[in-house]
Amino acid sequence: MNWHLAEAKNRLSEVVTLALTEGPQRVQRRNQAVIILSEREYQHLVGVRPLFKDYLREGPSFEEMDLARDESVGRDILL
């Protein structure tokens, strides 16, 4: 449903209730608009991402990764 900003401000509780029960609500101010939607729909759109520390704990194992420093001299250059 579309709302003008002034009306949405006056009826904010109703706008939120409709966003939770019927779906996203569009609030317009001049030529700009925002969408009010439930947290469940937002999470569905962006996907649930794990916390960084959980990702590190449960992510791929680094045990087989070779972390030894390369001791080679490198290349010769003329100065």
N, C-alpha and C positions, 0 to 999 in steps of 0.2 A: 504494500500500500504506500502511496505517496503522501507525505506530510509537508506543509510549509513550516518553517522553523518556529514561528510564533505559536502556531497551533500545537506543535510537538512539545514545546516548552510548557504550555499550559496543561497538556494531557500526557506528560512524560510517563506516568505510571501505566496508562493505557497503551502507549507505544511499546513499552518494555514487555507488558503482558502479551501483546500481539506478536512481538518478535519471538517470545518463548513458545507460543501456542500455534501461531499460523505461519511463521516464517519471517524472513528479513523485511525490515521496514525502511523505506527511503525517506530521508529528511533533506529538504532542499532549502538553500539560502541563495537567493539570486540565481547565478549560473553555476553554483557549486552544490554538490550533494554528498551525503554520507549515508552509509548503510548501517543500521542497527540490527545485529543478529545475535542469536543465542551463542553461548560459549561452546555448546556441543557442535553447532554448525561451523563455528570458527575453527575448532579443532579438526573437524572433518576436512575443511578446506586446506589448512596448512599442514595437517598431519601432526601426529604426536611424536616429538623428538625426545630422545632420552637426555638426561642431564649429562654434561660433559664428563663428570667423574664416573657416572654409570657406563658411559660409552667406553671409557678407558678400561674400566674393570671387566666389562663383558665383551669388549671388542676383540679383534684379532690378536693372537699371541705374537709377542715379539721375541720369543725364545729362539727361533731359527734365524732371526735377522742377524747378519754379520755387522757388528758395530765397531770392528777393529779399524784403527786409523791407518790410512794408506801411508806407508813410510817411504815411498819412492821419492826421489829427488825432484822429479818434475822435468821440465824441459829447459834446455839451455837457451839463454837469450844474450844478445850483444848489447852492452850499455855504452 
